[in-house]
Structure formats: structure tokens, C-alpha cells
């Protein structure tokens, strides 16, 4: 990512000449950003990236030839660290498309308005998204992991026991990271998994379906009083915190809408705090890419209760805010695929 005083170069990929022109004008109006090129196809974008470096790629999804969604993985590879912001009308009509784009590695999505409606709010939203993508949170920059990843070897021991539950927190860039964490899990991995990912409530069902596909196991959107079950995943709905509580017949989900310190809804903090209270040293918390500090207090409580935190590393994070805020508490700071391989090896208590 560029330094705070460098100009961030932007590549625009959209088949509409009018849209390219308007987007170029909006990007050039944002301080510290400049349009490097504007092309009409994914193939042209890949050819450009063979010789040029950019910080951000603005990508439409509906284009002739190779679609933006199909080209996304190749653009990320060719971009060598460039962040992809999907700007498409299709992310409004189909939440499933949004989840797919985020799972493939897009840093964010923005609904492209009709021609004639680009001014005003859309321009402000575009500027905000661009600035967030290149401005790492200052509070995370100086934090160091409790145990560097390179000193981390062998199965992850939680106290003297294997873990009984996994809690995962994520936000911007987290869905792609989550896909890498979940893919290595096999059918023998039976610890329940709970996830709080910052997403609008309308995306919850699509997100759960995508998680089920990635994890190879059933995934439910959390409902109040739902019982936690081995071998299943539960994701927080977009309008409530996922909190666990012990009942006479097992552990149940409770939905809370009490304001969280992070002001996020849902928030990672209440989820991790409930894991600390119920599971103590048998709980594993994982913090993936995301903006801000949501989950920092919950992670501290989990570690105080004897649990373990693992954070995504800075190099692989779209935004190293949330994982960076817990790095000093983490037993290891790793790439998402390394985290997935690590937990896949763990023995889960019956």
C-alpha cells in the first residue's frame, strides 16, 4: 500500500465508456488518488497489469467476454497486492453476487448507480471506500504478537486441553480470508464454529450458504435459543450480536441488541466474551481482516480466561485493523491458509 503522502494509482475496469469517464473524474477528485488507466474489458486490465502497478482496481462485474467475477482471482494475482473494489449495479440486486465477490477476494463492493446519478452521495461513498483501503489503522501499526508466527510449532494446545469451540471475527476483507480458513477442515473436525462477520442483515442467508459450501458442513444463521451442535457453523445475523449461554440441555445461542463498545452490529466482542465465560481455556478465537478494533476487548477477556487468540497476518489482510488490535495477545499471527491448516490438525474433545 502507498505511504500516507504517496499518490495511489487506480485502474478502472468497466465496459461503459460513460461510466469509465465519470468514475475517472470522481477518482481524480479524491486527494492522494489518480487514475492510472481506464479499460473496457477484464482482458485489457490483465494486459495492463503485466507491466504496470496500481493500488486499487475498480471492477464492474457485467462485461463482455470474461466477466468481472470470473476475472477477479486473476486480477488479484496480477495486481500484486492491489485492492479490488467492485463497483457494479449487480451487487444491489443480488446479495449472492456480493458474497461471491467478497469470498473471491474483493476488498469491498459499491452499488453503481444509473447514468446521471453518479454525483453527490455516490461520489462521497467512493471517496470514503478508497481512503479506507489505503489508510491502515494507526493504532495497529506498533502492536506485536505475544508469540511470533515463526516461533509457533506443532498442534495448538489450549491450556492442557484441546479446544471445544472456535469463534471467528471478521469485517472488511474477512470473507475471502474466512474461505481460506475453512477449506482445510475435514469431516472429522467436529468442534462447533461461531462467526461474527460485519454484513448487512439482508446478506445473512447468502453468507451462511456460502460458509456451508466453503466449510463442507451445515451453517445456520443464528436464531435466539438455537442449540449449538457439533460439526455445524453458526453465523451472527446482521442485526444482532451472537452470544452463547449454558442451558440444562447444552449451549444455546442468545441474540443481543445491546449497544457494543465498538458500535458495531453485530459485534465480535460479545461473542468472544461469551466464549471466555463458557469455555475458558478450551476456546479458540480467530481474528481476520477488518477495519477498526471490534473484538479487541473480547479477545483480551478470552486470553484472561485461559483461551487462545490467533490473528491474521498483516501481509494477507485487506485491512489490518481488527487482527492488528489483538496481535499483542495472539499466540500466533498467520496467513488464513496457515490458520486453517493449523486448526484442521487439532483434536476436538468428544
Secondary structure, 3 states (H helix, E strand, C coil): CCCCCCCEEEEEECCCHHHHHHHHHHHHCCCCEEEEEEECCHHHHHHHHCCCCCCEEEECCCCCCCCHHHHHHHHHHHHCCCEEEEEECHHHHCHHHHHHHHHHCCCEEEECCCCCCCCCHHHHHHHHHHHHHHCCCHHHCCCCCCCCHHHCCCCCCECCECCCEEEEEECCCHHHHHHHHHHCCCCCCCCEEEEEECCCHHHHHHHHHHHHHHHCCCEEECCCCCECCCCCEEECCCCCEEEEEEECCEEEEEEECCCCCCCCCCCHHHHHHHHHHHHHHHEEEEECCECCCCCHHHHHHHHHCCCEEEEECCCCCCCECHHHHHHHHCCEEECHHHHHHHHHCCCCCC
